[in-house]
């Protein structure tokens, strides 16, 4: 894990979001309905490996484009699945989750569904997903592209754009996307912001009045 990724994980999505605000940018937070698997305590970060698809009827034994997209994943990435408002069916289940883990993925974000939830909770591959369902995607939804620019549902805006290589950070507060061109600038400010928060937290714990802390640190 690179030092940048580690710094972003330790700071957390809330601090990263505040830094976007400080820079005058809308924080690119993904939809608040995403749920953690296996549960609370999920934390991961890494460069995005993007996958997109669409819902329509089709015939065949398997989605070869989906399998090829997973086979192309490399250690350390975070697959980001754009379901494009997929409903009722899963993007993948236990077998493809095992494949992503075997390829060294550090976490997965799914703007859509998964299945085999009980198994996924034992896999030690953290995920943030929109919903769970028993219905497979074969014949209903298929991958149309990978390592391309995708759109996933956002929290502050309807859609968030994700490009291959953008940094994905996920924790108990949600998921945020850091554009590759801004990562270094954001990281420097995130580290400074997190250190300031730590000092403010210590002062507040010792009884410092909140208005005094606000004047001292500039934000609370």
C-alpha positions in Angstrom: 0.0 0.0 0.0 1.4 3.4 -1.0 1.9 6.1 1.6 -0.8 8.2 -0.2 -3.4 5.5 0.0 -2.5 4.9 3.6 -2.8 8.6 4.5 -6.2 8.8 2.8 -7.6 5.7 4.6 -6.3 7.0 8.0 -7.8 10.5 7.4 -11.2 9.0 6.3 -13.9 10.1 3.9 -15.3 12.9 6.1 -11.9 14.7 6.2 -11.5 14.2 2.5 -15.0 15.7 1.9 -14.1 18.7 4.0 -11.0 19.3 1.9 -13.0 19.3 -1.3 -15.3 21.9 0.3 -12.3 24.0 1.3 -11.1 23.9 -2.3 -14.5 25.1 -3.5 -15.3 21.8 -5.1 -18.4 19.6 -4.6 -17.3 16.5 -2.8 -17.7 13.5 -5.3 -19.5 11.3 -2.8 -21.3 8.2 -4.0 -25.0 7.6 -3.2 -25.7 7.2 0.5 -27.7 4.0 0.0 -24.5 2.0 -0.5 -24.2 -0.6 2.3 -21.0 -2.2 3.6 -20.2 -5.9 3.3 -19.4 -7.6 5.6 -20.7 -4.8 7.8 -19.6 -1.7 9.8 -15.9 -1.2 9.9 -15.2 -1.5 6.2 -12.3 0.6 5.1 -10.4 0.4 1.8 -8.8 2.6 -0.9 -7.1 2.2 -4.2 -7.1 3.2 -7.9 -10.4 2.6 -9.7 -10.8 -0.3 -12.2 -14.0 0.7 -13.9 -16.7 -1.6 -15.3 -20.0 -0.4 -16.9 -23.0 -2.3 -18.2 -26.6 -2.0 -19.3 -29.9 -3.8 -18.7 -31.5 -5.6 -21.7 -32.5 -9.1 -22.6 -29.9 -11.4 -24.2 -29.1 -15.1 -24.6 -25.9 -17.0 -23.8 -24.2 -19.0 -21.1 -22.1 -16.3 -19.6 -21.0 -12.6 -20.0 -17.6 -12.9 -21.6 -17.0 -9.2 -21.4 -17.6 -9.3 -17.7 -15.2 -12.2 -17.2 -12.5 -10.5 -19.3 -12.9 -7.3 -17.3 -12.2 -9.2 -14.1 -9.3 -11.1 -15.6 -7.6 -7.8 -16.4 -7.7 -6.6 -12.8 -4.3 -6.1 -11.1 -3.4 -6.1 -7.4 -4.4 -3.1 -5.4 -7.3 -1.9 -7.5 -10.9 -1.1 -6.5 -13.3 -2.4 -9.1 -16.1 0.1 -9.5 -19.2 -1.4 -11.1 -21.6 1.1 -12.8 -25.0 -0.7 -13.1 -26.6 2.4 -14.7 -29.7 2.0 -12.6 -29.7 -1.8 -12.8 -32.7 -3.2 -10.9 -33.5 -6.5 -9.3 -30.5 -8.5 -10.6 -26.9 -8.8 -9.4 -23.7 -7.7 -11.1 -21.9 -10.8 -9.6 -21.9 -13.3 -6.8 -19.6 -15.6 -5.0 -17.5 -17.0 -7.9 -16.6 -13.6 -9.5 -16.0 -12.2 -6.0 -13.5 -15.0 -5.5 -11.9 -14.1 -8.8 -11.5 -10.4 -7.8 -10.0 -11.4 -4.5 -7.6 -13.8 -6.2 -6.4 -11.0 -8.4 -5.6 -8.8 -5.4 -8.4 -6.3 -5.4 -8.5 -4.4 -2.1 -12.2 -3.6 -2.1 -15.2 -3.4 -4.5 -17.8 -0.7 -5.1 -21.1 -1.8 -6.8 -23.6 0.7 -8.0 -26.0 -2.2 -8.4 -26.6 -5.6 -6.7 -24.7 -8.6 -5.5 -25.9 -12.1 -4.5 -24.5 -14.9 -2.3 -24.4 -12.4 0.5 -23.7 -14.9 3.3 -20.7 -16.2 1.4 -19.4 -12.7 0.6 -19.4 -11.8 4.3 -16.8 -14.6 4.8 -14.6 -13.6 1.9 -12.4 -10.9 3.4 -13.0 -8.7 0.4 -14.8 -5.6 1.6 -17.5 -4.1 -0.6 -19.9 -1.2 -0.8 -23.0 -2.2 -2.7 -26.5 -0.8 -3.4 -28.6 -3.9 -2.8 -28.6 -7.7 -2.6 -30.8 -10.0 -4.7 -30.9 -13.7 -5.6 -31.4 -13.0 -9.4 -28.5 -13.5 -11.8 -27.6 -11.0 -14.5 -27.3 -13.5 -17.3 -29.9 -12.7 -19.9 -30.9 -9.5 -18.1 -27.8 -7.2 -17.7 -24.4 -7.3 -19.3 -21.0 -5.5 -19.3 -20.5 -3.1 -22.1 -17.1 -1.7 -21.2 -14.2 -1.7 -18.8 -11.4 0.7 -18.0 -13.5 3.5 -19.5 -15.1 6.6 -18.0 -18.2 5.6 -16.1 -21.0 7.3 -14.1 -22.4 6.1 -10.8 -25.1 7.5 -8.6 -24.0 10.4 -6.4 -25.1 11.8 -3.0 -24.7 15.6 -3.6 -25.1 15.3 -7.3 -27.2 12.9 -9.4 -24.1 11.3 -11.0 -20.4 11.1 -10.2 -17.9 10.5 -13.0 -15.2 7.9 -12.3 -12.2 7.5 -14.6 -9.8 4.5 -14.5 -7.0 5.3 -12.0 -9.1 7.8 -9.9 -8.6 7.0 -6.2 -11.6 5.4 -4.4 -11.8 5.8 -0.6 -14.5 3.9 1.4 -15.3 3.7 5.1 -18.2 3.7 7.5 -19.2 7.2 6.3 -19.5 6.3 2.6 -17.5 6.3 -0.6 -15.7 9.3 -2.2 -13.8 9.6 -5.5 -10.6 11.5 -5.9 -9.8 12.5 -9.5 -6.2 11.4 -10.4 -5.1 14.9 -11.3 -6.0 16.1 -7.8 -4.8 13.3 -5.6 -1.5 14.7 -4.5 -2.9 18.2 -3.8 -5.8 16.7 -1.8 -3.5 14.3 0.1 -1.3 17.2 1.4 -4.4 19.1 2.6 -6.0 15.9 4.0 -3.0 15.2 6.2 -2.9 18.8 7.5 -6.7 18.8 8.1 -6.6 15.5 10.0 -3.8 16.6 12.2 -5.7 19.8 13.0 -8.8 17.8 13.8 -6.8 15.6 16.2 -5.6 18.7 18.1 -9.1 20.2 18.2 -10.5 16.9 19.5 -7.9 16.8 22.3 -8.7 20.4 23.3 -12.5 19.8 23.3 -11.9 16.6 25.4 -10.1 18.8 27.9 -13.0 21.2 28.1 -12.1 24.0 25.7 -15.2 26.0 24.8 -16.5 25.3 21.3 -16.4 28.9 20.2 -12.8 29.2 21.4 -11.9 26.0 19.5 -13.6 27.4 16.4 -11.6 30.6 16.5 -8.4 28.6 17.0 -8.8 25.9 14.4 -11.1 27.7 11.8 -13.6 24.8 11.6 -15.3 22.2 13.8 
